[in-house]
Amino acid sequence: MDPLGELVGTNHREALEFFFLGLQDLSEPTVDRQELLYNASVLAHFAQVSTTADVDLPIPADLVSVFDNFVIDQTLLHDSLMLETAGAQCLLLAGFFEDQMRRRHNIRWYAGLGASFFSRAAVQEQSGAKARLLDTIARHFETWRRRHALLSRELRDRPYVLKRPPAA
């Protein structure tokens, strides 16, 4: 792989580990490991999906897109996966991108909407373990949203997150 590819290329496991460690540093030692892993997986997933993806649901550019896709058009809200996706998009945009979204959107309202999506996903989820996790994420949505926002700010404050390749 070329030096630039080595610098910016990452796989899902590396992205997951990056966000897991970042969120872990911002969490108390008693935080539930499943919740931590779930939240890291949300950030890792969205870090690797384009806003113009045609294979997966694209990342919405802003909270208006979430509103249009999941509040105005409720045809997608008949299964747990779509409700979970809506909740995860609210978590990403109202959390990790809070500073950018705050200028145009009521973050508190979208946080409540995101928690509601996760709660409704839990009710419709077939797997008991996954339903319990989604319900827990719903109940702790605001705490996780704040951690996502804090992680985003800390990452912006770091001058070099990526390691420079060795000089040739």
C-alpha positions in Angstrom: 0.0 0.0 0.0 1.3 3.5 -0.8 2.2 5.8 2.1 -1.0 7.9 1.7 -3.1 4.8 1.7 -1.5 3.6 4.8 -2.1 7.0 6.4 -5.8 7.3 5.7 -6.8 3.7 5.0 -8.6 1.9 7.8 -10.8 -1.1 8.2 -13.9 -1.5 10.3 -12.1 -3.1 13.1 -9.6 -0.3 13.4 -12.4 2.3 13.2 -14.3 0.4 15.9 -11.3 0.2 18.1 -10.5 3.9 17.6 -14.0 5.0 18.7 -14.2 2.4 21.4 -11.1 3.7 23.1 -12.1 7.3 22.6 -15.5 6.8 24.2 -14.0 4.6 26.9 -11.7 7.4 27.9 -14.8 9.7 28.3 -16.8 7.2 30.3 -16.8 6.2 33.9 -15.2 2.8 34.7 -18.7 1.3 35.5 -20.1 2.0 32.0 -21.8 -1.0 30.5 -19.4 -2.6 28.0 -22.2 -3.6 25.6 -23.4 0.0 25.5 -19.9 1.3 24.9 -19.3 -1.2 22.1 -22.7 -0.4 20.5 -21.9 3.4 20.5 -18.5 2.8 19.1 -19.9 0.7 16.4 -22.4 3.5 15.5 -19.5 5.9 15.0 -17.3 3.4 13.2 -20.1 2.5 10.8 -21.0 6.1 10.0 -17.3 6.9 9.6 -17.1 4.4 6.8 -20.4 5.1 5.0 -20.7 7.9 2.4 -23.4 10.5 2.4 -24.0 9.3 -1.2 -23.9 5.6 -0.6 -26.0 3.5 -2.9 -25.4 0.1 -1.2 -26.3 1.1 2.4 -28.5 3.9 3.7 -26.4 7.0 3.1 -25.5 9.2 6.1 -27.9 12.1 6.2 -26.3 15.5 5.7 -28.3 17.1 8.5 -31.1 16.6 10.9 -33.7 17.8 8.4 -33.0 14.7 6.4 -33.7 12.5 9.4 -36.9 14.4 10.0 -37.9 14.0 6.3 -37.0 10.3 6.2 -38.4 9.1 9.5 -40.9 11.6 10.8 -42.7 13.0 7.7 -42.4 9.7 5.8 -43.2 7.0 8.3 -43.3 4.2 5.8 -39.8 3.1 6.9 -40.8 2.9 10.6 -42.4 -0.5 10.5 -39.4 -2.6 11.6 -36.9 -2.5 14.3 -33.9 -2.1 12.0 -35.2 1.1 10.4 -36.2 2.5 13.8 -32.7 1.7 15.1 -31.2 3.3 12.1 -33.2 6.5 12.7 -32.1 6.5 16.3 -28.4 6.0 15.3 -28.6 8.9 12.8 -30.0 11.2 15.5 -27.2 10.0 17.9 -24.6 10.7 15.3 -25.9 14.1 14.1 -27.1 15.5 17.5 -24.1 14.0 19.3 -20.9 13.8 17.3 -21.9 16.7 15.0 -23.7 18.7 17.7 -21.7 21.8 17.3 -22.4 21.9 13.5 -26.1 21.0 14.0 -26.9 23.3 16.9 -26.9 26.4 14.7 -29.9 25.2 12.8 -31.6 22.6 14.9 -33.1 22.1 18.4 -30.7 19.4 19.7 -32.8 18.6 22.7 -35.8 17.9 20.5 -33.8 15.6 18.2 -32.3 13.9 21.2 -35.8 13.0 22.4 -36.7 11.9 18.9 -33.6 9.6 18.8 -34.4 8.1 22.2 -37.9 7.5 21.0 -36.7 5.7 17.9 -34.5 3.4 20.0 -37.3 2.7 22.4 -39.7 1.8 19.6 -37.0 -0.3 18.0 -36.6 -2.2 21.3 -40.4 -3.0 21.4 -40.3 -4.4 17.8 -37.0 -6.3 18.1 -37.3 -10.1 18.0 -34.1 -10.8 19.9 -34.5 -10.3 23.7 -30.9 -9.4 24.2 -30.9 -6.8 21.4 -34.3 -5.4 22.6 -32.8 -4.9 26.1 -29.7 -3.2 24.6 -31.8 -0.9 22.4 -34.0 0.0 25.4 -30.9 0.8 27.5 -29.5 3.0 24.7 -32.9 4.8 24.6 -32.8 5.4 28.3 -29.2 6.6 28.3 -29.5 8.4 24.9 -28.7 11.8 26.3 -25.6 10.6 28.2 -24.2 8.9 25.1 -25.1 11.9 22.9 -23.0 14.1 25.2 -20.1 11.7 25.1 -20.3 11.7 21.3 -20.2 15.5 21.3 -17.3 15.6 23.7 -15.3 13.0 21.7 -15.9 15.1 18.6 -14.6 18.2 20.3 -11.5 16.4 21.7 -10.7 14.9 18.3 -10.9 18.4 16.7 -8.5 19.7 19.4 -5.9 17.1 18.7 -3.4 18.4 16.1 -2.4 15.0 14.7 -4.8 12.1 15.2 -3.2 10.3 12.2 0.4 9.1 12.4 2.7 10.5 9.8 4.4 8.0 7.6 8.1 7.6 8.1 10.2 9.9 5.8 11.5 8.2 2.8 
